[in-house]
Amino acid sequence: MKPDLQQKFTALFNQPATRSFFAPGRVNLIGEHIDYNGGLVLPCSITFGTNLLVAENKEGIFRFRSLDFEDQLDIPMQGAYTKKGKEWFNYPLGVMQQFLLHNKQLKGLDMLFKGDVPIGSGLSSSASIEIVTAFALNETYQSGFSKLELVQMCKKVENDFIGVNSGIMDQFAVAFGEKDKAIELNCDTLDYKIVDCKLQDYVLAIINTNKPRKLSESKYNERVEECQTALKDLQKELQIDNLCDIDTATFNKNEGLIENETVKKRARHVIEENDRVKEATHVLADGNLKRFGELLYASHASLKDLYEVTGKELDTIVEFCKTQETVAGARMTGAGFGGCAIALVKHDAYDDFAKKLTRYYTEKVGYEPAVYHSLIGDGVKEE
């Protein structure tokens, strides 16, 4: 347990924390806007994340405090909870609601959150908060849920309580991540395999556009609906449950079933991106980072031209990366509309890369990005 957080917990709640938990954020290496289309994604946990310190109280009150936000909530134990505005504490509140829906007994709890995942960056700060809360409640009250059940509950929080039609990838990666590994996850069946992700003499640079992205207010839900329309059109002739049930060759033969040209573009991105994930898993296993980098660039081009979720900020970052011999590949990661990009950068060139990119981006966009790099870290755990 971190001494500085314990000290702040004691000052806030007049008692020491009894347990400390951590859940990371995540980056998705490749496979974007696939998770709600039943396909494959390749995320990994990062070393940024959310700390949660807890201690039971005798008042039967849940006290939510964060060192990152001024908003706080004290709420008594009750049979059900509803979303309260747009404050951060809706994420842990939604998790508590899930435990109650599963008839689990909860008692009063003091909770202090501290995170270093940039909010609105596309690195899954919300999933990090949800999973760390669910894991902490499960351990504290011995509720007996498996890690997969916690992931599924947190997806319901995002969909039903918060109101965002996201898939299950974020929560899954935050819960199941492993150091120096990526996760190839089938978002339809939840089958997964751990993939070695040795970056050799490269590092994973994470570039935050610093353009905040309100996911539930973005065009994310619109893209989900467009994919559902494409699926219905294809189902006129094809026996499929998800867009990713077919490969690019099959789509090329049947794209005429989709009447709307924009919807057709969305479907093409999804199906071709799913094929890119399959290839990426193989080339990473072979240590072929050159080809992996090419797949990153191809993914970004598709997200820009077919799915139209990038924007000036993300495109500026990738344009710069293409001019650098020390960069193997780059692309936006997350839902887009701002947020972050990732790049594979030679380790010994990283500092120079960060300085040059910051200067280039600032000239083009008008404000600075945040450039940092992360190791691939562990999933949720008690500390």
N, C-alpha and C positions, 0 to 999 in steps of 0.2 A: 504494500500500500504506500502510495506516494505521501511523504510527510507533509508537504505543503497543502495537499488536498485534505488530508486528515485534519490539519490545523483549521482550515477554512470550514470544514464540516462541523467541527466542534463549536466554532464561533457562531455558526448559523443556527444550530439545533440544540446547543447546550448539552450535548452528549457526543461521545466519539462514534465514528462509523465502526461497524462490526465486520463488514465485508466489502471488498472492492472488485469490480468487474471491468472488462475492457472489450469493446467490439471495434473492429477496424472499419474504415471506408473501403471502397473497392474501385478498381478501374477495370473496364472491359477491354481486353486487348484487341479483340475483333469479334464481330457478330452483333451489329447494332440494329435495334428495332426488330429483333428476331424473337425476343422472349415471349411476346404476346402472339406470336405466329407459329408456335409449336416447333421451333427449330433449335439449332445448336448455338451456344455462345461460349466464349472463352475468357471468363473473368479471372482476376486474382485479387487477393486481399493486399492492402497497402499498410504501411506502418503508421499512417495518420488514423485517428479514430476517436472514440468516445469513451471516457472513463465515467463510471457510475459508482459512487459510494453510498451504502445504505445502512440503516439501523432501524429496528422496529421501535415504535413508540406505543405508549399505553392509552393514548387518547382516541384511537380508532380513526385517525386522520392521515390522509396521504398528503405529504408536503413535497412539492416539486420546486427545486431551486436549480439554477444554472449559473455558472460563472461566465457564460457567453451571452446571456440575455437578461434584461431587467425584469421581464414578466415572470411572475411566480404564481403558484396556485396552492391553496390549502383546501382540500375537499374531503368531507367525511365519507366513511364507508357507506355505500348504498348499493341497491340492486342493479342499477344500470347507469351508464354515463353517456352524454352526448357531446359532440364537438363544440368547442367554445371559441368562436372567432377563428383567427389564423395563427394563434400563438404556438410556439414550439412545443408546449407541454401537451398538445393534442396527440402527439405521437405516443408518449408513454401512457397517456390516459386511454387511448384506443387499445393499447396492449392489455391494460387492466380490464377493460370491457370484455376482451376476448377470454380472459381467465374466468370471468364471471359467467359468460355464456357457456363455458365448459363446466360450470358448477364447481369451480375451485374456490376454496376458502381463502380469503385475504384478510390481513389485519393491518392496522395502522403502520405506515412506513415513512421514514424520512429519507429523501433521495436528493443527492447532489450530483449534477451532470457537469462534465467539463470536456469539451471536444476541440480538436484542432483540424477537423475536416472543413474546408471552406464551404459555407452555406451557399446553396444555389449553384455550385460548381459542376455538378454532374458526377461527383465522387461518392454519392449515396450517404450523405449525412443523415438523412431521414431513416434509411434502413439501419444504419449504425445505431441510432438512438432506439429504434424499435427492438432490434435484436438484443442489445445490451440490457434493455428493460425486461424483455421476456426471459432471457437467460437468468437474470438476477432474481426475478419473481419465482421462477421454476426452482432455483437452488434454495432460495430463502424459505419458501413454503413447502418444499419437497413435493411439488405438484405432479412429478412423474412423467412429464412430457418428454418425448424424444427430441433431438435437435431438429429433425425434419418437421415434426409437428409444430415446433416453435416457428420455423420458417413459414409454414403454411398459414399459421395464425397471423403473423406479421404482414403477410401479403393481404390478408383480409382487412387488416387495419388500414393499409394504404388504399385499398379499393373501396371498402364500405364505410370506413370511419372518416378518412381524409378526403376521399372522392377522386382519386387518381387511378385511371385504368392501366396501371403498370403490371408487368409480368412478375415472375418470381425470382429472376436472376439476382437482383441486388441483395435481397435477404439471404438467398442461398450462398452467395459468395462471401458475405460477411460472416455467416455461421460456419461454413465448411472450408474456408481458406487454409492453406498450409504454406509455410515458409519455402520460398524458392520453387513454388509449384503454381501452375494454373489449373483451372477446372474446366474440362469440356462437359458442359451440362446440356442435356436434352430437356428443353423447357416444356415439352409435352408429357413425357413419361417420368421426368426427374431422375432418369438414369444419368450417372456421371462417372467420369474417370479422371484421375489426377494425372496431370501432364507435367513432365519435367520442363522447367522454364529457365534454362541456363542462358543468361544473356552474354556470357563470355566477356569480351572487353567493351561491352556496351552497358549503358545505364538507361533506365526508363525515366525520361524527363516528363514531368507533368507541367503543363502550361495552362494556367487559369486566365481566361480572357478578361476576368474581372467585370464581365457583363452579367449581372445577376439574372437568373432564369427561374421564374415562378412556374414550376412544372404543371400544377393543376390549372394555371391560367394560360398556358401556352397552347400551341396547336397539336400537342401530343394526342389528346383524345380524338382530334380530327383524323390523325393518321391511323389510329386504331380502327375507326369507322371505315376509312377507305380500304384498309386491308380486309375487313369483314365483307365489304361489297365485292372486292376482287374474288374472295373465296366463294361467295355465293354464285358468282358468274361461272367460275371454273367448275363448280359442282354440278352444273347443268349436264356436263359430259364425264367428269372425272369423279371417281369414288375416293374422295379425300376429306380429311377432317381439319387439316391445317394447310396453309400455303406452303409450308416447308415439307410437306409430304411428297412434293415433286422436286426434281432437279431442273437445272437450266434447260437442258435439251427437251424435256417434256413440256416445259413452259413455252419454249419457242414454237412448238407444234400446236399449242392450244391457246396462245395469247389472244386469238381472234374472238374467243368467248367473252372477253372483257370489253364492254361497250365503251366505257369512258377512258379517254387517253391518259388522263392524269392518274386514274386508279390503276391503269395498266403499268405506268411507270413505277408506282409504289410497289406493286407486286413483283416487278422485275428486280428491283433492288433487294427485296426480302429474299427471293429465291436464289439470286446470284450470291448474295452475302452468306447465305447458309452454306453454299458450296465452298466459299472462301474459308469458312471456319474449318471445314473438313480438311482442306489442304493445309491450313495453318498448323493444325495439330500434328500432321505428318512432318512438315518441314522443321518445326521446333524440336521434335523428337530426333531428327537427323542433324540438328545444330546448324541448319541452313538459314542464318539470319538475313542473308541477302534477299532470298525469296520471301521470307516473312515480311521484310520491309516493303517489298513490292506489293504484297497483299494489303498492307496498311494503307499505302497510297491509293490502291484501287478501291478500297472500302470508302475512303474519304470522297473520292470522285463520285462514287455512286450515291452517297449520302447528300452530296451537293447537287448533282444534276438530276437524279431520279427521285430521291426522297425529299429534297429541298428542306433540309433541317440544319444547315450549317450557318450561313450568314457571313458577313464581312470579317468579323473578328477571327473566327475559326479558320476561314479560308486564308487570311493573311498569314497566320502561323504556318499552315501547311505549305503555302507558296514559298515562304522563307526557307523552310526545311529542305525543299527540293533544290535549293541553290547551294546547299552545304554538303561537301563530300563526306563529312564526318557523321552525317545522319543517314541511317539505313532506310528509315521510313517514318511516316507520321500520319496521324488522322485525328479527327474529333473522336471523343469518347463520351458516352452518356447519351442523353436524349437529344442534345443539340440545343439550338436557339440560344447560344452562349455556352457557359460552362467551360469545360476543359478540352484540351487536345493532349495527346501523348506523342512522344518521339523516341526512337531508338538512337541514342547519341553515343559516340565513342567516349569512353570514360575520361581519357586524358584531354579531351576537347570540350568537356561539359561547361567549364567556367567561361571559356571564350564564346561558346554557343549561346549561353544565357545572356551575356552582355550584348552580343550582336543582335539577337532576337528582340531583346527589350528595346533597343534603339530603333530597329526596323518597325516593330509593331507600334511603338509610340508615335513615330512619324506618320504612319498610315492611318491609325485609328484615333489618336488624339489623347490617349492615356496609357499608362503602363500595364503590362500583364504581370502576373506573379509566376516566376519560374522556379521550380524546385524538382528534386528527384527523390524517389522513394525506393526502398527495398520491397520485395514481395514478402509479406509478413503472415502471421498466424491469424486464424479466425477468432471468434468470440471465446473468452476464457475468464476464469477467476484469477485475480492477481494476488 
